[in-house]
Amino acid sequence: MTQLQHRIILHAYVTEKSMDEMERQNKLEFVVDRRANRAEIRRAVEETYQCKVAKVTVKTVLSGKIATVRFAKEFSAEDIGGRAGVF
């Protein structure tokens, strides 16, 4: 399963907007595999970062697929972002 997690979550997606969402709305954005669905993304994020995901939204752009993950209130997106390499 560990190999699957690394194939689903490619890397964190960092923009000015995503940094604002991290602070205000407890969200992080990740570039994910085009074939991954919301349930697989949720499972991969929860297992990789030992957290609880509240909601996953996905958008497809020309460069790939971007998942916006909102974390449960007891988990901080800033802490998880530090582990994901955002900072």
Residue pairs with C-beta under 8 A, 6 or more apart in sequence:
1 47
4 44
5 44
5 47
5 48
7 33
8 32
8 33
8 36
8 40
8 41
8 44
9 30
9 32
9 41
9 44
9 45
9 48
10 30
10 31
10 32
10 33
10 64
11 30
11 31
11 85
12 28
12 29
12 30
12 31
12 81
12 84
12 85
12 86
13 29
13 30
13 31
13 66
14 29
14 86
15 29
18 27
18 28
18 29
19 86
21 27
21 28
21 29
21 68
22 28
22 77
22 78
22 81
22 86
23 77
23 78
25 70
26 70
26 71
26 73
26 75
26 76
26 77
27 68
27 69
27 70
27 71
27 77
28 68
28 69
28 71
28 77
28 80
28 81
28 84
28 86
29 66
29 67
29 68
29 69
30 41
30 45
30 66
30 67
30 69
30 84
31 63
31 64
31 65
31 66
31 67
32 41
32 58
32 64
32 65
32 66
32 67
33 65
34 60
34 64
34 65
36 44
36 65
36 67
38 56
38 57
38 58
38 67
41 56
41 58
41 67
41 69
42 53
42 56
42 69
45 51
45 53
45 56
45 69
46 52
46 53
49 80
49 83
49 84
51 71
51 72
51 75
51 80
52 71
52 72
52 74
52 75
53 69
53 70
53 71
53 72
54 70
54 71
54 72
54 73
55 69
55 70
56 67
56 68
56 69
56 70
57 67
57 68
58 65
58 66
58 67
58 68
59 65
59 66
59 68
60 66
71 77
71 80
81 87
